[in-house]
């Protein structure tokens, strides 16, 4: 599915969630700042789903690599050895 980041951000929350689950490619996940996060590649941008203890609380999109920092910081050499 191809959609611009701006058009995606204008969609209702439930549609954005469903689109990520159906057509997004999950790249990584991490726990940071008390929240569980899942990183997706979608169309030509990244999307991050954030969860509290029980529910999805937000979806954030970005197109620069600066948004990848929490995931990069979570990587250890042990991840590559397993």
N, CA, C and O atoms as CSV, one atom per row, in Angstrom:
chain,resi,resn,atom,element,x,y,z
A,1,UNK,N,N,0.843,-1.172,0.000
A,1,UNK,CA,C,0.000,0.000,0.000
A,1,UNK,C,C,0.891,1.239,0.000
A,1,UNK,O,O,1.829,1.324,0.792
A,2,UNK,N,N,0.615,2.170,-0.853
A,2,UNK,CA,C,1.363,3.428,-0.923
A,2,UNK,C,C,0.460,4.575,-0.493
A,2,UNK,O,O,-0.655,4.729,-0.991
A,3,UNK,N,N,0.961,5.373,0.438
A,3,UNK,CA,C,0.240,6.544,0.920
A,3,UNK,C,C,1.286,7.531,1.431
A,3,UNK,O,O,2.318,7.122,1.962
A,4,UNK,N,N,1.029,8.799,1.276
A,4,UNK,CA,C,1.977,9.784,1.794
A,4,UNK,C,C,1.856,9.850,3.317
A,4,UNK,O,O,0.821,9.512,3.890
A,5,UNK,N,N,2.914,10.282,3.940
A,5,UNK,CA,C,2.904,10.417,5.398
A,5,UNK,C,C,1.828,11.405,5.838
A,5,UNK,O,O,1.151,11.172,6.840
A,6,UNK,N,N,1.665,12.487,5.114
A,6,UNK,CA,C,0.673,13.499,5.466
A,6,UNK,C,C,-0.746,12.934,5.371
A,6,UNK,O,O,-1.571,13.185,6.249
A,7,UNK,N,N,-1.035,12.175,4.315
A,7,UNK,CA,C,-2.361,11.567,4.178
A,7,UNK,C,C,-2.601,10.521,5.265
A,7,UNK,O,O,-3.698,10.433,5.815
A,8,UNK,N,N,-1.575,9.731,5.571
A,8,UNK,CA,C,-1.693,8.721,6.619
A,8,UNK,C,C,-2.009,9.383,7.964
A,8,UNK,O,O,-2.883,8.920,8.697
A,9,UNK,N,N,-1.296,10.462,8.283
A,9,UNK,CA,C,-1.498,11.142,9.571
A,9,UNK,C,C,-2.897,11.734,9.718
A,9,UNK,O,O,-3.347,11.978,10.838
A,10,UNK,N,N,-3.584,11.966,8.616
A,10,UNK,CA,C,-4.944,12.526,8.669
A,10,UNK,C,C,-6.020,11.453,8.859
A,10,UNK,O,O,-7.178,11.782,9.120
A,11,UNK,N,N,-5.657,10.192,8.732
A,11,UNK,CA,C,-6.637,9.110,8.888
A,11,UNK,C,C,-7.036,8.947,10.356
A,11,UNK,O,O,-6.274,9.314,11.250
A,12,UNK,N,N,-8.233,8.394,10.605
A,12,UNK,CA,C,-8.634,8.099,11.989
A,12,UNK,C,C,-7.664,7.098,12.637
A,12,UNK,O,O,-7.051,6.277,11.954
A,13,UNK,N,N,-7.543,7.185,13.941
A,13,UNK,CA,C,-6.593,6.368,14.701
A,13,UNK,C,C,-6.745,4.872,14.405
A,13,UNK,O,O,-5.750,4.192,14.152
A,14,UNK,N,N,-7.967,4.356,14.433
A,14,UNK,CA,C,-8.193,2.921,14.220
A,14,UNK,C,C,-7.771,2.486,12.817
A,14,UNK,O,O,-7.273,1.373,12.648
A,15,UNK,N,N,-7.957,3.324,11.824
A,15,UNK,CA,C,-7.552,2.991,10.447
A,15,UNK,C,C,-6.026,2.976,10.353
A,15,UNK,O,O,-5.453,2.101,9.703
A,16,UNK,N,N,-5.368,3.940,10.999
A,16,UNK,CA,C,-3.897,3.956,10.996
A,16,UNK,C,C,-3.347,2.696,11.663
A,16,UNK,O,O,-2.391,2.096,11.172
A,17,UNK,N,N,-3.952,2.298,12.780
A,17,UNK,CA,C,-3.515,1.079,13.463
A,17,UNK,C,C,-3.685,-0.133,12.554
A,17,UNK,O,O,-2.761,-0.935,12.410
A,18,UNK,N,N,-4.846,-0.271,11.948
A,18,UNK,CA,C,-5.102,-1.410,11.067
A,18,UNK,C,C,-4.179,-1.445,9.865
A,18,UNK,O,O,-3.712,-2.514,9.472
A,19,UNK,N,N,-3.911,-0.293,9.278
A,19,UNK,CA,C,-3.018,-0.234,8.116
A,19,UNK,C,C,-1.614,-0.697,8.489
A,19,UNK,O,O,-0.977,-1.422,7.724
A,20,UNK,N,N,-1.130,-0.286,9.649
A,20,UNK,CA,C,0.200,-0.731,10.077
A,20,UNK,C,C,0.237,-2.233,10.292
A,20,UNK,O,O,1.191,-2.898,9.889
A,21,UNK,N,N,-0.794,-2.767,10.924
A,21,UNK,CA,C,-0.827,-4.209,11.184
A,21,UNK,C,C,-0.937,-5.017,9.891
A,21,UNK,O,O,-0.351,-6.094,9.777
A,22,UNK,N,N,-1.686,-4.499,8.920
A,22,UNK,CA,C,-1.879,-5.232,7.663
A,22,UNK,C,C,-0.733,-5.061,6.676
A,22,UNK,O,O,-0.268,-6.040,6.092
A,23,UNK,N,N,-0.276,-3.841,6.485
A,23,UNK,CA,C,0.672,-3.556,5.407
A,23,UNK,C,C,2.034,-3.076,5.875
A,23,UNK,O,O,2.963,-2.990,5.071
A,24,UNK,N,N,2.175,-2.761,7.151
A,24,UNK,CA,C,3.471,-2.308,7.660
A,24,UNK,C,C,4.405,-3.482,7.899
A,24,UNK,O,O,3.960,-4.615,8.083
A,25,UNK,N,N,5.687,-3.206,7.894
A,25,UNK,CA,C,6.704,-4.207,8.194
A,25,UNK,C,C,7.308,-3.867,9.549
A,25,UNK,O,O,7.959,-2.835,9.708
A,26,UNK,N,N,7.085,-4.751,10.530
A,26,UNK,CA,C,7.645,-4.483,11.853
A,26,UNK,C,C,9.150,-4.682,11.797
A,26,UNK,O,O,9.634,-5.736,11.384
A,27,UNK,N,N,9.882,-3.661,12.217
A,27,UNK,CA,C,11.340,-3.689,12.178
A,27,UNK,C,C,11.959,-4.026,13.524
A,27,UNK,O,O,12.969,-4.727,13.589
A,28,UNK,N,N,11.358,-3.530,14.596
A,28,UNK,CA,C,11.952,-3.715,15.914
A,28,UNK,C,C,10.936,-3.361,16.986
A,28,UNK,O,O,9.849,-2.858,16.701
A,29,UNK,N,N,11.315,-3.634,18.217
A,29,UNK,CA,C,10.522,-3.196,19.364
A,29,UNK,C,C,11.486,-2.912,20.508
A,29,UNK,O,O,12.604,-3.428,20.536
A,30,UNK,N,N,11.046,-2.097,21.439
A,30,UNK,CA,C,11.876,-1.791,22.607
A,30,UNK,C,C,10.990,-1.279,23.732
A,30,UNK,O,O,9.825,-0.936,23.526
A,31,UNK,N,N,11.566,-1.236,24.914
A,31,UNK,CA,C,10.898,-0.663,26.076
A,31,UNK,C,C,11.694,0.564,26.475
A,31,UNK,O,O,12.879,0.461,26.792
A,32,UNK,N,N,11.052,1.729,26.463
A,32,UNK,CA,C,11.745,2.982,26.749
A,32,UNK,C,C,10.783,3.959,27.409
A,32,UNK,O,O,9.622,4.061,27.013
A,33,UNK,N,N,11.263,4.669,28.406
A,33,UNK,CA,C,10.470,5.689,29.113
A,33,UNK,C,C,9.151,5.137,29.642
A,33,UNK,O,O,8.135,5.832,29.629
A,34,UNK,N,N,9.164,3.896,30.105
A,34,UNK,CA,C,7.973,3.287,30.673
A,34,UNK,C,C,6.938,2.843,29.668
A,34,UNK,O,O,5.815,2.504,30.043
A,35,UNK,N,N,7.296,2.838,28.388
A,35,UNK,CA,C,6.357,2.436,27.342
A,35,UNK,C,C,6.987,1.374,26.446
A,35,UNK,O,O,8.187,1.401,26.171
A,36,UNK,N,N,6.150,0.440,26.000
A,36,UNK,CA,C,6.577,-0.529,24.999
A,36,UNK,C,C,6.360,0.108,23.635
A,36,UNK,O,O,5.303,0.690,23.387
A,37,UNK,N,N,7.338,0.006,22.751
A,37,UNK,CA,C,7.260,0.635,21.431
A,37,UNK,C,C,7.517,-0.393,20.338
A,37,UNK,O,O,8.359,-1.279,20.487
A,38,UNK,N,N,6.788,-0.264,19.248
A,38,UNK,CA,C,7.012,-1.088,18.056
A,38,UNK,C,C,7.294,-0.172,16.880
A,38,UNK,O,O,6.568,0.792,16.637
A,39,UNK,N,N,8.353,-0.483,16.158
A,39,UNK,CA,C,8.761,0.316,15.010
A,39,UNK,C,C,8.374,-0.399,13.723
A,39,UNK,O,O,8.652,-1.586,13.550
A,40,UNK,N,N,7.731,0.337,12.823
A,40,UNK,CA,C,7.308,-0.199,11.534
A,40,UNK,C,C,7.874,0.641,10.398
A,40,UNK,O,O,8.085,1.846,10.536
A,41,UNK,N,N,8.111,-0.016,9.283
A,41,UNK,CA,C,8.362,0.676,8.023
A,41,UNK,C,C,7.052,0.606,7.255
A,41,UNK,O,O,6.453,-0.461,7.127
A,42,UNK,N,N,6.613,1.751,6.746
A,42,UNK,CA,C,5.322,1.791,6.068
A,42,UNK,C,C,5.400,2.798,4.937
A,42,UNK,O,O,5.708,3.968,5.163
A,43,UNK,N,N,5.125,2.356,3.732
A,43,UNK,CA,C,5.196,3.209,2.553
A,43,UNK,C,C,6.606,3.785,2.473
A,43,UNK,O,O,7.549,3.021,2.271
A,44,UNK,N,N,6.793,5.077,2.618
A,44,UNK,CA,C,8.139,5.664,2.542
A,44,UNK,C,C,8.496,6.411,3.830
A,44,UNK,O,O,9.217,7.408,3.795
A,45,UNK,N,N,7.987,5.925,4.966
A,45,UNK,CA,C,8.267,6.548,6.259
A,45,UNK,C,C,8.233,5.486,7.351
A,45,UNK,O,O,7.878,4.335,7.101
A,46,UNK,N,N,8.603,5.881,8.550
A,46,UNK,CA,C,8.550,5.005,9.717
A,46,UNK,C,C,7.334,5.367,10.557
A,46,UNK,O,O,6.883,6.513,10.559
A,47,UNK,N,N,6.813,4.383,11.267
A,47,UNK,CA,C,5.715,4.614,12.206
A,47,UNK,C,C,6.039,3.865,13.492
A,47,UNK,O,O,6.581,2.760,13.471
A,48,UNK,N,N,5.696,4.487,14.598
A,48,UNK,CA,C,5.956,3.896,15.900
A,48,UNK,C,C,4.652,3.804,16.675
A,48,UNK,O,O,3.951,4.800,16.856
A,49,UNK,N,N,4.335,2.595,17.131
A,49,UNK,CA,C,3.168,2.388,17.979
A,49,UNK,C,C,3.665,2.327,19.421
A,49,UNK,O,O,4.600,1.587,19.728
A,50,UNK,N,N,3.041,3.106,20.304
A,50,UNK,CA,C,3.420,3.127,21.719
A,50,UNK,C,C,2.282,2.561,22.563
A,50,UNK,O,O,1.108,2.863,22.347
A,51,UNK,N,N,2.667,1.731,23.531
A,51,UNK,CA,C,1.700,1.066,24.405
A,51,UNK,C,C,1.994,1.406,25.859
A,51,UNK,O,O,3.153,1.543,26.253
A,52,UNK,N,N,0.923,1.542,26.661
A,52,UNK,CA,C,1.117,1.576,28.105
A,52,UNK,C,C,1.065,0.122,28.568
A,52,UNK,O,O,1.362,-0.773,27.778
A,53,UNK,N,N,0.706,-0.137,29.795
A,53,UNK,CA,C,0.687,-1.515,30.288
A,53,UNK,C,C,-0.298,-2.410,29.537
A,53,UNK,O,O,-0.093,-3.621,29.454
A,54,UNK,N,N,-1.372,-1.824,28.985
A,54,UNK,CA,C,-2.430,-2.653,28.417
A,54,UNK,C,C,-2.902,-2.255,27.025
A,54,UNK,O,O,-3.452,-3.095,26.312
A,55,UNK,N,N,-2.709,-1.006,26.613
A,55,UNK,CA,C,-3.352,-0.531,25.388
A,55,UNK,C,C,-2.407,0.277,24.504
A,55,UNK,O,O,-1.421,0.850,24.968
A,56,UNK,N,N,-2.739,0.302,23.232
A,56,UNK,CA,C,-2.069,1.199,22.298
A,56,UNK,C,C,-2.488,2.624,22.644
A,56,UNK,O,O,-3.681,2.920,22.721
A,57,UNK,N,N,-1.511,3.508,22.853
A,57,UNK,CA,C,-1.856,4.872,23.260
A,57,UNK,C,C,-1.531,5.917,22.198
A,57,UNK,O,O,-2.102,7.008,22.212
A,58,UNK,N,N,-0.615,5.597,21.273
A,58,UNK,CA,C,-0.309,6.583,20.234
A,58,UNK,C,C,0.389,5.943,19.048
A,58,UNK,O,O,0.992,4.874,19.151
A,59,UNK,N,N,0.291,6.625,17.926
A,59,UNK,CA,C,1.031,6.261,16.722
A,59,UNK,C,C,1.721,7.531,16.248
A,59,UNK,O,O,1.082,8.560,16.028
A,60,UNK,N,N,3.026,7.438,16.095
A,60,UNK,CA,C,3.826,8.587,15.668
A,60,UNK,C,C,4.526,8.220,14.371
A,60,UNK,O,O,5.026,7.103,14.235
A,61,UNK,N,N,4.570,9.136,13.424
A,61,UNK,CA,C,5.274,8.890,12.166
A,61,UNK,C,C,6.459,9.836,12.051
A,61,UNK,O,O,6.453,10.939,12.598
A,62,UNK,N,N,7.476,9.379,11.328
A,62,UNK,CA,C,8.651,10.210,11.076
A,62,UNK,C,C,9.380,9.672,9.854
A,62,UNK,O,O,9.202,8.515,9.470
A,63,UNK,N,N,10.189,10.508,9.258
A,63,UNK,CA,C,10.902,10.095,8.048
A,63,UNK,C,C,12.411,10.255,8.167
A,63,UNK,O,O,13.138,9.960,7.219
A,64,UNK,N,N,12.895,10.719,9.319
A,64,UNK,CA,C,14.337,10.854,9.511
A,64,UNK,C,C,14.843,9.770,10.453
A,64,UNK,O,O,14.075,9.198,11.227
A,65,UNK,N,N,16.121,9.499,10.381
A,65,UNK,CA,C,16.694,8.443,11.215
A,65,UNK,C,C,16.818,8.846,12.683
A,65,UNK,O,O,17.088,7.986,13.522
A,66,UNK,N,N,16.633,10.103,13.017
A,66,UNK,CA,C,16.704,10.535,14.418
A,66,UNK,C,C,15.670,9.806,15.275
A,66,UNK,O,O,15.913,9.567,16.458
A,67,UNK,N,N,14.531,9.453,14.704
A,67,UNK,CA,C,13.497,8.732,15.436
A,67,UNK,C,C,13.862,7.294,15.754
A,67,UNK,O,O,13.167,6.630,16.522
A,68,UNK,N,N,14.956,6.807,15.164
A,68,UNK,CA,C,15.385,5.429,15.399
A,68,UNK,C,C,16.258,5.281,16.646
A,68,UNK,O,O,16.574,4.161,17.048
A,69,UNK,N,N,16.646,6.390,17.256
A,69,UNK,CA,C,17.590,6.356,18.379
A,69,UNK,C,C,17.197,5.422,19.518
A,69,UNK,O,O,18.062,4.684,19.992
A,70,UNK,N,N,15.934,5.403,19.995
A,70,UNK,CA,C,15.607,4.478,21.094
A,70,UNK,C,C,15.841,3.010,20.717
A,70,UNK,O,O,16.179,2.197,21.578
A,71,UNK,N,N,15.668,2.675,19.460
A,71,UNK,CA,C,15.855,1.295,19.016
A,71,UNK,C,C,17.335,0.962,18.884
A,71,UNK,O,O,17.762,-0.138,19.233
A,72,UNK,N,N,18.114,1.909,18.382
A,72,UNK,CA,C,19.553,1.698,18.235
A,72,UNK,C,C,20.208,1.591,19.606
A,72,UNK,O,O,21.086,0.752,19.811
A,73,UNK,N,N,19.789,2.432,20.541
A,73,UNK,CA,C,20.344,2.393,21.896
A,73,UNK,C,C,20.026,1.082,22.598
A,73,UNK,O,O,20.763,0.674,23.496
A,74,UNK,N,N,18.956,0.420,22.215
A,74,UNK,CA,C,18.521,-0.827,22.842
A,74,UNK,C,C,19.279,-2.045,22.306
A,74,UNK,O,O,19.195,-3.123,22.894
A,75,UNK,N,N,20.008,-1.894,21.212
A,75,UNK,CA,C,20.732,-3.010,20.594
A,75,UNK,C,C,22.012,-3.288,21.374
A,75,UNK,O,O,22.746,-2.369,21.737
A,76,UNK,N,N,22.266,-4.564,21.625
A,76,UNK,CA,C,23.519,-4.989,22.243
A,76,UNK,C,C,24.212,-5.961,21.297
A,76,UNK,O,O,23.579,-6.518,20.401
A,77,UNK,N,N,25.492,-6.163,21.492
A,77,UNK,CA,C,26.224,-7.119,20.654
A,77,UNK,C,C,25.649,-8.517,20.796
A,77,UNK,O,O,25.709,-9.311,19.856
A,78,UNK,N,N,25.097,-8.824,21.946
A,78,UNK,CA,C,24.505,-10.146,22.162
A,78,UNK,C,C,23.368,-10.399,21.175
A,78,UNK,O,O,23.139,-11.542,20.780
A,79,UNK,N,N,22.655,-9.347,20.771
A,79,UNK,CA,C,21.571,-9.493,19.801
A,79,UNK,C,C,22.082,-10.047,18.479
A,79,UNK,O,O,21.367,-10.781,17.797
A,80,UNK,N,N,23.306,-9.705,18.113
A,80,UNK,CA,C,23.867,-10.158,16.845
A,80,UNK,C,C,24.473,-11.548,16.938
A,80,UNK,O,O,24.641,-12.221,15.920
A,81,UNK,N,N,24.803,-11.983,18.141
A,81,UNK,CA,C,25.443,-13.278,18.328
A,81,UNK,C,C,24.443,-14.415,18.442
A,81,UNK,O,O,24.814,-15.574,18.254
A,82,UNK,N,N,23.211,-14.123,18.738
A,82,UNK,CA,C,22.188,-15.176,18.892
A,82,UNK,C,C,21.567,-15.540,17.582
A,82,UNK,O,O,20.693,-16.406,17.532
